């Protein structure tokens, strides 16, 4: 445990303490999941702008019965049967994207991001012609949650994007017919768009760097990528009462940053090596833990495994060069990654 003044929060890094906090949503609320900076800005905004900012306060930022209700409405898209049905369309989309690439391309912008975007678009019933809109919706959210100071420019970009987002998904049928208010439905759509495009693209881009042509335990490869190259570094929680974490006294209202990436490398629990055969117990924190365990974890695993299979089938390989990672408080992955897609066998 160490206080980080840049984000005004206690940074939790030990695996055992992270699991304990994640398993206790009563003591550690998710209401300020995006961080104290965003919460401070929200308190100063007029009602309409606050409503737009609160679009980020959906599944990941809900507590108790509200969280359970929203998650129940979201589950319809992520049941095991629904995810299995997506396997063939994901594989077909992956093959088409790889077939269309030149001999050398940027894996992030040329393959990972378009694939993740397409899968989420299909999930939400969005026409392919509208897929580029997702980038316009996602980029301002990521900029707002980067950990940097929230400027007027960043807020202005976010509000403009969210007005368009509400207009677009106000016409959508996604997640209708359940127990959600319209604000909750729109918030859930935004959560799926951001997490399903950004974190999945991060995971896929990190996977290509870890692939070994001799490795066939591809499910283990995906799990180790999520553990060691955490697509989401972590999220915030807010203490609802005085409590002690890791020997540090936390006051009611104080913020904690749950550093999944650090917990997944805790030497008391894990080794630092990349091991696709690593036992599944204890479980890593790359998909979270407890009531807020990642809704799309099984879909992410499926996408990662299919992409690994397709890349190995073509003998795809990254071009050797230093990899520049994105600079962000929460989101982690290569910013650009040159690779050679190769040719599909047969």
C-alpha positions as CSV (number, residue, x, y, z in Angstrom):
1,X,0.0,0.0,0.0
2,X,1.3,3.4,-0.9
3,X,-0.4,6.8,-1.4
4,X,-0.1,8.1,-4.9
5,X,-0.6,11.9,-4.9
6,X,-0.9,12.1,-8.6
7,X,-4.2,10.2,-8.5
8,X,-5.1,11.1,-4.9
9,X,-5.6,7.5,-3.9
10,X,-4.0,4.6,-2.0
11,X,-2.5,2.2,-4.5
12,X,-3.2,-1.4,-3.6
13,X,-0.7,-3.8,-5.1
14,X,-0.6,-7.0,-3.1
15,X,-2.7,-9.9,-4.5
16,X,-4.3,-10.9,-1.2
17,X,-5.4,-7.4,-0.4
18,X,-6.7,-6.8,-3.9
19,X,-8.9,-9.9,-3.7
20,X,-10.2,-8.9,-0.3
21,X,-11.2,-5.4,-1.5
22,X,-12.8,-6.8,-4.7
23,X,-14.8,-9.3,-2.7
24,X,-16.2,-6.7,-0.3
25,X,-18.3,-4.2,-2.4
26,X,-20.2,-3.1,0.7
27,X,-17.0,-1.6,2.3
28,X,-15.4,-0.6,-1.0
29,X,-17.9,1.1,-3.3
30,X,-17.4,1.2,-7.1
31,X,-19.2,4.6,-7.4
32,X,-16.0,6.5,-8.3
33,X,-14.6,3.7,-10.5
34,X,-13.1,6.3,-13.0
35,X,-11.2,8.0,-10.2
36,X,-11.4,11.0,-7.8
37,X,-10.5,13.5,-10.6
38,X,-13.6,12.7,-12.6
39,X,-15.7,12.6,-9.4
40,X,-14.5,16.1,-8.5
41,X,-15.3,17.4,-12.0
42,X,-18.8,15.9,-11.9
43,X,-19.7,17.7,-8.7
44,X,-19.1,21.1,-10.4
45,X,-21.1,20.5,-13.5
46,X,-24.7,21.6,-14.4
47,X,-27.2,18.7,-14.5
48,X,-27.2,18.0,-18.2
49,X,-23.4,17.8,-18.4
50,X,-23.3,15.7,-15.2
51,X,-25.8,13.3,-16.8
52,X,-23.4,12.9,-19.7
53,X,-20.5,12.3,-17.4
54,X,-22.4,9.8,-15.5
55,X,-22.8,7.7,-18.6
56,X,-19.5,6.2,-17.5
57,X,-21.2,5.1,-14.3
58,X,-22.9,1.9,-15.4
59,X,-22.1,-1.7,-14.6
60,X,-18.5,-1.0,-13.4
61,X,-19.6,1.8,-11.1
62,X,-22.8,0.4,-9.6
63,X,-23.1,-1.2,-6.2
64,X,-25.5,-3.7,-4.6
65,X,-28.9,-4.4,-6.0
66,X,-28.5,-1.8,-8.8
67,X,-25.3,-3.6,-10.0
68,X,-27.1,-7.0,-9.9
69,X,-30.1,-5.6,-11.9
70,X,-27.9,-4.0,-14.6
71,X,-25.7,-7.1,-14.8
72,X,-28.8,-9.3,-15.2
73,X,-29.9,-7.2,-18.2
74,X,-26.4,-7.4,-19.7
75,X,-26.0,-11.1,-19.2
76,X,-28.3,-11.9,-22.1
77,X,-25.5,-11.0,-24.6
78,X,-22.8,-13.0,-22.7
79,X,-24.2,-16.3,-21.8
80,X,-22.0,-19.3,-22.7
81,X,-24.4,-20.3,-25.5
82,X,-24.4,-16.7,-27.0
83,X,-20.6,-16.6,-26.8
84,X,-20.2,-20.0,-28.5
85,X,-22.4,-18.8,-31.4
86,X,-20.0,-15.9,-32.1
87,X,-17.0,-18.2,-32.7
88,X,-17.5,-18.7,-36.5
89,X,-18.3,-15.0,-37.2
90,X,-15.2,-13.9,-35.2
91,X,-13.0,-16.3,-37.1
92,X,-14.4,-15.2,-40.5
93,X,-13.9,-11.6,-39.6
94,X,-10.3,-12.3,-38.4
95,X,-9.5,-14.1,-41.7
96,X,-10.9,-11.3,-43.9
97,X,-9.0,-8.6,-42.0
98,X,-5.7,-10.6,-42.3
99,X,-6.3,-11.4,-45.9
100,X,-6.7,-7.7,-46.7
101,X,-3.5,-6.5,-45.0
102,X,-0.3,-5.7,-46.9
103,X,2.9,-7.7,-46.4
104,X,3.7,-5.5,-43.4
105,X,1.2,-3.6,-41.4
106,X,0.4,-2.1,-37.9
107,X,-1.2,-4.9,-35.9
108,X,-3.0,-2.5,-33.6
109,X,-4.7,-0.2,-36.1
110,X,-4.8,-2.6,-39.0
111,X,-6.1,-5.7,-37.2
112,X,-6.7,-5.7,-33.4
113,X,-8.8,-2.5,-33.2
114,X,-11.0,-3.3,-36.3
115,X,-11.6,-6.9,-35.2
116,X,-12.6,-5.9,-31.6
117,X,-14.8,-3.1,-33.0
118,X,-16.5,-5.5,-35.4
119,X,-17.2,-8.0,-32.7
120,X,-18.8,-5.4,-30.4
121,X,-20.7,-3.9,-33.4
122,X,-22.2,-7.3,-34.1
123,X,-23.0,-7.9,-30.4
124,X,-24.9,-4.6,-30.3
125,X,-26.6,-5.0,-33.7
126,X,-24.8,-2.0,-35.2
127,X,-24.5,-1.9,-39.1
128,X,-20.9,-2.2,-40.3
129,X,-21.1,1.2,-42.0
130,X,-21.4,2.8,-38.6
131,X,-18.5,1.0,-36.9
132,X,-16.1,4.0,-37.3
133,X,-18.4,5.9,-34.9
134,X,-17.2,3.7,-32.1
135,X,-13.7,5.2,-32.3
136,X,-15.3,8.6,-32.0
137,X,-17.2,7.5,-28.9
138,X,-14.3,5.6,-27.3
139,X,-11.4,8.0,-27.7
140,X,-12.8,10.9,-25.5
141,X,-13.6,8.4,-22.7
142,X,-10.1,7.1,-22.7
143,X,-8.7,10.7,-22.8
144,X,-10.9,11.6,-19.8
145,X,-9.7,8.7,-17.7
146,X,-6.0,8.8,-18.7
147,X,-4.9,10.1,-15.3
148,X,-3.9,13.5,-16.7
149,X,-5.5,16.7,-15.5
150,X,-9.1,17.0,-16.9
151,X,-8.9,20.1,-19.1
152,X,-11.8,22.1,-20.7
153,X,-10.7,20.7,-24.1
154,X,-10.9,17.1,-22.9
155,X,-14.3,17.7,-21.3
156,X,-15.6,19.5,-24.4
157,X,-14.5,16.5,-26.6
158,X,-16.2,14.1,-24.2
159,X,-19.5,16.0,-24.1
160,X,-19.6,16.4,-27.9
161,X,-19.0,12.6,-28.3
162,X,-21.5,11.6,-25.7
163,X,-24.3,13.8,-27.2
164,X,-23.7,11.9,-30.5
165,X,-23.5,8.6,-28.6
166,X,-26.9,9.2,-26.9
167,X,-28.5,10.3,-30.2
168,X,-27.2,7.1,-31.9
169,X,-27.9,4.5,-29.2
170,X,-31.2,6.2,-28.4
171,X,-32.4,4.6,-31.6
172,X,-30.7,1.3,-30.9
173,X,-32.6,-1.8,-29.6
174,X,-29.6,-3.0,-27.6
175,X,-30.5,-4.0,-24.0
176,X,-34.1,-2.9,-24.3
177,X,-36.9,-4.9,-22.7
178,X,-35.3,-5.3,-19.3
179,X,-35.4,-3.5,-16.0
180,X,-33.1,-0.6,-17.1
181,X,-33.9,3.1,-17.2
182,X,-32.8,4.8,-20.5
183,X,-29.8,6.3,-18.7
184,X,-28.7,2.9,-17.5
185,X,-29.3,1.3,-20.9
186,X,-27.1,4.0,-22.6
187,X,-24.5,3.6,-19.9
188,X,-24.4,-0.1,-20.4
189,X,-24.0,0.4,-24.2
190,X,-21.1,2.7,-23.5
191,X,-19.4,0.3,-21.1
192,X,-19.6,-2.5,-23.7
193,X,-18.3,-0.3,-26.5
194,X,-15.3,1.0,-24.5
195,X,-14.3,-2.3,-22.8
196,X,-15.1,-4.5,-25.8
197,X,-13.0,-2.4,-28.2
198,X,-10.2,-0.9,-26.1
199,X,-9.3,-3.7,-23.7
200,X,-9.7,-6.4,-26.3
201,X,-7.5,-4.6,-28.8
202,X,-4.9,-4.3,-26.0
203,X,-5.1,-8.0,-25.3
204,X,-4.8,-9.1,-28.9
205,X,-1.9,-6.8,-29.5
206,X,-0.1,-8.2,-26.5
207,X,-0.9,-11.7,-27.6
208,X,1.0,-11.4,-30.9
209,X,4.1,-10.4,-29.0
210,X,3.9,-13.5,-26.8
211,X,3.1,-16.1,-29.4
212,X,5.5,-19.0,-29.9
213,X,5.0,-21.1,-33.0
214,X,5.7,-24.3,-31.0
215,X,3.1,-23.5,-28.4
216,X,-0.3,-25.2,-28.7
217,X,-1.7,-24.4,-25.2
218,X,-3.4,-21.3,-26.6
219,X,-6.0,-21.0,-23.8
220,X,-3.1,-20.7,-21.4
221,X,-1.4,-18.2,-23.7
222,X,-4.4,-15.9,-23.5
223,X,-4.6,-16.3,-19.7
224,X,-1.0,-15.4,-19.3
225,X,-1.3,-12.4,-21.6
226,X,-4.2,-11.1,-19.5
227,X,-2.2,-11.7,-16.3
228,X,1.2,-10.3,-17.3
229,X,0.1,-7.7,-19.8
230,X,-3.1,-6.6,-18.1
231,X,-5.3,-4.9,-20.7
232,X,-6.8,-2.9,-17.8
233,X,-4.2,-1.9,-15.2
234,X,-6.9,-1.4,-12.5
235,X,-9.8,0.6,-11.2
236,X,-10.8,2.7,-8.3
237,X,-12.8,2.0,-5.2
238,X,-14.1,4.3,-2.4
239,X,-14.2,3.3,1.2
240,X,-17.7,3.5,2.7
241,X,-16.4,3.3,6.3
242,X,-13.1,3.5,8.2
243,X,-11.2,0.3,7.4
244,X,-7.6,-1.1,7.5
245,X,-6.1,-2.5,4.3
246,X,-2.6,-3.9,4.3
247,X,-1.9,-2.3,7.7
248,X,-2.9,1.1,6.5
249,X,-5.9,2.9,8.0
250,X,-8.3,4.1,5.4
251,X,-10.9,6.8,6.2
252,X,-14.5,6.8,5.0
253,X,-14.6,8.5,1.6
254,X,-10.9,7.8,0.8
255,X,-10.1,6.4,-2.6
256,X,-8.1,3.3,-3.4
257,X,-6.6,2.4,-6.8
258,X,-6.7,-1.4,-7.3
259,X,-3.6,-2.2,-9.3
260,X,-4.4,-5.5,-11.0
261,X,-1.2,-5.4,-13.0
262,X,0.9,-5.3,-9.8
263,X,-1.2,-8.0,-8.1
264,X,-0.8,-10.3,-11.1
265,X,3.0,-10.1,-10.6
266,X,2.9,-10.4,-6.8
267,X,6.0,-12.6,-6.0
268,X,4.2,-14.1,-3.1
269,X,1.7,-15.7,-5.5
270,X,3.1,-15.8,-9.1
271,X,6.4,-16.2,-10.9
272,X,7.4,-13.5,-13.4
273,X,7.8,-16.0,-16.3
274,X,5.3,-16.4,-19.0
275,X,3.9,-19.9,-18.5
276,X,0.9,-21.1,-20.6
277,X,0.8,-24.2,-18.4
278,X,0.4,-22.3,-15.2
279,X,-2.3,-23.8,-13.0
280,X,-5.6,-21.9,-13.0
281,X,-5.5,-21.6,-9.2
282,X,-4.9,-19.1,-7.8
283,X,-6.7,-17.1,-10.4
284,X,-5.2,-13.9,-11.8
285,X,-6.9,-10.6,-11.5
286,X,-6.8,-9.5,-15.2
287,X,-10.6,-10.0,-15.4
288,X,-11.1,-8.7,-11.9
289,X,-12.6,-10.7,-9.0
290,X,-15.9,-10.9,-7.1
291,X,-19.2,-9.3,-8.1
292,X,-17.6,-7.1,-10.7
293,X,-15.7,-10.0,-12.5
294,X,-15.5,-9.0,-16.2
295,X,-18.8,-9.6,-17.9
296,X,-17.1,-10.2,-21.3
297,X,-14.3,-12.5,-20.0
298,X,-15.4,-15.6,-21.9
299,X,-15.8,-13.5,-25.1
300,X,-12.4,-12.1,-24.7
301,X,-10.9,-15.5,-24.1
302,X,-12.6,-16.7,-27.3
303,X,-11.4,-13.8,-29.4
304,X,-7.8,-14.3,-28.1
305,X,-7.8,-18.0,-28.8
306,X,-9.2,-17.6,-32.3
307,X,-6.7,-14.8,-33.2
308,X,-3.8,-16.9,-31.8
309,X,-4.9,-19.9,-34.0
310,X,-5.2,-17.7,-37.1
311,X,-1.9,-16.0,-36.6
312,X,-0.1,-19.3,-36.0
313,X,-1.8,-20.8,-39.1
314,X,-0.2,-18.1,-41.2
315,X,3.1,-18.0,-39.4
316,X,2.4,-14.3,-38.6
317,X,5.2,-12.6,-36.8
318,X,6.0,-9.1,-35.3
319,X,8.7,-7.1,-36.9
320,X,11.6,-6.8,-34.4
321,X,11.7,-3.3,-33.1
322,X,11.2,-1.6,-29.7
323,X,7.5,-1.6,-28.8
324,X,6.0,1.7,-27.6
325,X,3.1,1.2,-25.2
326,X,0.3,3.6,-24.6
327,X,0.5,6.0,-21.7
328,X,-2.7,5.7,-19.7
329,X,-3.6,5.2,-16.1
330,X,-6.1,2.4,-16.7
331,X,-5.7,1.1,-20.3
332,X,-2.5,-0.9,-21.2
333,X,-1.3,-2.1,-24.6
334,X,1.0,-1.4,-27.5
335,X,0.4,1.9,-29.3
336,X,1.8,0.5,-32.5
337,X,3.1,-2.9,-33.5
338,X,4.5,-3.6,-36.9
339,X,4.0,-7.2,-38.1
340,X,3.9,-9.5,-41.1
341,X,0.5,-11.2,-41.4
342,X,1.8,-14.0,-43.7
343,X,-0.4,-16.3,-45.8
344,X,-3.1,-18.8,-44.7
345,X,-2.1,-22.4,-45.2
346,X,-4.2,-24.3,-47.7
